[in-house]
Every structure is written in C-alpha cells, then in structure tokens.
Amino acid sequence: MSRTALVWGWLVLALAEGGLALAGCGGGQELSTGNRAVGRPGVSGGGSEAVIPGLPVPVVPGPEHVVTVRVEIVTSKGNIVVGLYGEDAPRTVANFLAYVEKGFYEGKVFHRVIPDFMIQGGGFDASLARVETDPPIPLEIIPGLRHEAGVISMARTSEPGSATSQFFICVAPTAQLNGSYAAFGKVERGLEVVETIARVPSQTVDTPNGSMSDVPTTPVVIEAVKKL
C-alpha cells in the first residue's frame, strides 16, 4: 500500500485512534474515509481541498486566533510549546486539557510519523498497546484555520465525531484536511523538534490490533504534557 495514501487505522488523518483517521491500520484513529484514504498534500484532489461531504469548508481566512492557554509537550527528542485556541474551539481544547491535567499523555508515543506530512501520537504506549480513553467528542471546526506547518489537530476515525486523545501536528500544508479535522492550536516554539520526529526512521509493525505503518523504529516518547 502506498505511503502516500494515509489513514489511520491509522490517522488519515482519518486519524483514527490507533490509526485515527489520520489513518493507520490497527492504530486506532485515522485521518480518513477508509484505510489510508487521504493522501499527502498534492496527492489527493490535485492539491485542492478535499473534504468529507456534509462538513463545513472554511475557505475564507478567519480573524486572528487568540491563544487562551499554552502547553509544553516534553518528548524524548525535545520540547514543543503549543498555543491553544480555547475561544474558537472550546470543546476540543477542554478535551485535550482534560487528558493533560490527569497525566494521560505521559509515557505515550508518537506512533505514526511521516516526513513532509505530520506526526501523530497520544493513543499508544511504547509497546503499541492501545489505551482506554474518555468518550469521543463532536467535530469542531474553526473557520479559517488551515492545516499548515505547526498546526495541531485531533486524529479520528472516518466518523467525524470520534476524536478522543490522539492528536497530530502538521509538518507541511495539508489542504485536504481543512474542514474535516479539528485543528485547535499551533506550535509556537519547537517546530524543529516536530520536523526531527517526522524524519526518524520508521517501519510497519504487526500488532494484535492489526498492521501499523510509519511507526518509529525507536520509540519517540511523550514524557509529559504540561500547562504553562
């Protein structure tokens, strides 16, 4: 299966959990409409914005987004500071912070990394065992907020309202995700760390939940996520 066709089963950013419809099989959440349904920028839809039918398409740039809280993601490759847009995406930010405040992300890994696309984590430990999460939340789209380098967004399955704990951070513009995935903040410091993680060697791994692709050969561990 081509690496350009993503999905979570993995994320498809169908980022499915485990796969999170950002697709990735057996991973949990995908970014997609099926196993590796959504490709990298320029692969699907000729580079134009492809969205799930029936979902809003934010094509007009919105106003400046206000950072209401910042978090630091401490990883085995370095630290990443992210500003979250709590006024624009209240449910999504509240959900993410609920996991942060109870220490859920400690010891989890970035289980899917793809150069020039994104890094996905927050749903598996280093053994690639899937972890229990809180109930899924409704899809929340911020008009005008596009998936570009540094933007953090929720991974999910092909069902729009299926995001739980998994998230992904874009390494490059990914227009086909706009209007279909819940972006809720942006990296303010440490984008070079994100890029480094995206470039680590990866492999396909067979797990009890299925085959997972783009898995780092050496685990990239989330040591902590804390509010600043």
N, C-alpha and C positions, 0 to 999 in steps of 0.2 A: 504494500500500500504506500502510495506516495507520501513523503513527509509534508508536502505542500497541502495535502488535504487534512485538515485538522479536525479533531473534535474530541472531545473529551471522553468520553467513555473513559473519555478524557475531556478536556476542555472544549471545545470548539473554539472553543470558546463556545462551545455548547457547553464549554467548560463544564463539564459535568462533574460531579464530585468525583472524585477518584479520577474521573475523567473530566468532569464538569464540562459541560458543554463546551468548553473550550476543547472539548473532546479529548478523549484519550480513552481507549477501552479499558474497562476494568478499573479505571482510576476513580471513577466516581462522577465527576461532573464534566460536562463538555461544553464546548462552545458550539453547539451545532444543531443541526437538524437531522443528525444521524451520525453514524460512526465517521468521524473525520469529515464532516460535511462542509465545514467552512475553511477556505484556504487562506494562504498568506496574502498580504496586500498585492494586488495586481494579478492574482491567480484566479480569483472568483469574480465574475461580473466585470471583467476587463478593467478592474481598478475602481469601478464605481461602487457606490454604497449599496450593498445587498442586505435586505432586512427580512425578518420574519413577517409574513403577511399579517395585517391586522394590528401591528405595533406602530407606535408613533415614530416618525422620522424627523429628528431635529436637524434640519438643513440650514437654518438661519442661525448664525452665531448669536449666542445669548449674552447677557451682561457679564461683567466681571464676576467671577465666582468668589464668594467670601469664605476664607478658611476659618472655621469655628473651633477646630482642635487639631493638634499635631500629634503624631505618634512616631516613635522610632522603632524600626524593625531591626533588631540585632541579629545578624547572621554569621555563620562561620566564614563568610567571605568579606564581611564588612558591614557597616551600618547604613540604613536608609531612613531618611526623615521624610514623612509624607504629610501634606496638609489635606485635611478632610473638609468637605463642603456640607456641613450639617444643616444649613438652612435650605439648600437646594435638594438634598437627598436625606431627609431626616430619618426615615426608616432604615435605609441602608447603612448609614453611619452609626445609628444606635445599635443595630445588629452587630456590626463589626466591633464596636467598642465593648459590647457585652462579652464577646469572646476574649477581647484584650483584658478586660478587668478581672476575669476569672482565670487568667493564665493559660487559656486553652492552647494558644499557639506555641508555647514553649515545648521544644523537642520535636515539633513537626518539621517537615522538609519542603523544599521546592521540588516537587516530584516530576515536573514537566518543564523543560527548558528548550527553547527554540531560538537560535540566533536570528536577529532581524525581525522578530515577532513578539515574543513575550516570555515571561517566567510565571509559573503557576504553583501555588502551594496552599498550605493551610488545611489539608484534609487527611494527610497520612503521616505516620512516623517513619523513622529511618528503615524499618523493616517492611515498609509499604503496606502496613496493616491499616485498614480504614478505621476511623474513629467515630464514635457516636457524636451527633451534633444536635443543636436545637432545631425546632421546626423550621421549614423554609419560609422565606419572606416574599412578598409580592415584588414584581419587577418595578423598578423606579428609574425613570429616565430623566436626566437633566437636559433640557433643551439647549442646544448649542455646545455642549461639552463633547468633544470628539475624542476618539481613541487615538492618541498620539504618544510619542515617546514620553515616558514618565507617568502616564495616567494609570491609576489603579481602578480596577473594576471587579465585579463579582462574577465568579465562574458559576455555571449552572448546567442543567441537562437541557434537552430540547424543549422541556416545559418552561415557559417564561418565568413562572413564579416558583422556581425550585432552588434558588440560591440559599446556601446555608453558611458554611465557614470558609469555603475556598475562594481565593481571590487570585487575580493575575495582575501583573504590571507590564505595560507595553514597552517595547524597546524601539519601536518604529511606528509611524502612522499606519493604522489598520482600519480603513474606512468602512469595510464590510461589517464591522461590529457596531458601528454607530446606529443608535436607535433600537438595538437589540440586546445590549448588555448594559448592566447598571454601573456606569462609571461614577465614582463618588469622591475623587480627590486626585492629587498629583504629587509626584516626588519633588521635594524642594532641595534636598541635598542627598547625594549618594547615587545619582543616576549611573555613575561609572561602575558602582557595585552591581547594579541591575544588569548592566551590559556584560560585566565579567561573568556573572552567573549564567546569563543566556548563552555564553560561549563555552561553558565547561563541556568536556566530552560526555556524550550520552549514549544510551543503549535501549534496547527493547527487553523488557523483563516479564517473565510469566509469573503470575501471582494467582492465588486462589480465586481472585475476582476477575481474572482474565489477563490478557496481554496488555502491558502498559509500555508505550513508546516514549522516546525522548526523556528517559529517566537518567539523571546524572550518574556516572559510573561511581563517583564518590559522593555520598550524600551531602547536600548543601542544607545545613540545619538552621532552623529559625530558633535561636537561643532564647529570645524574648521579644515581646512587642509591648511597649510601654507608652503611656501618655506623657507628653512633655508639658 
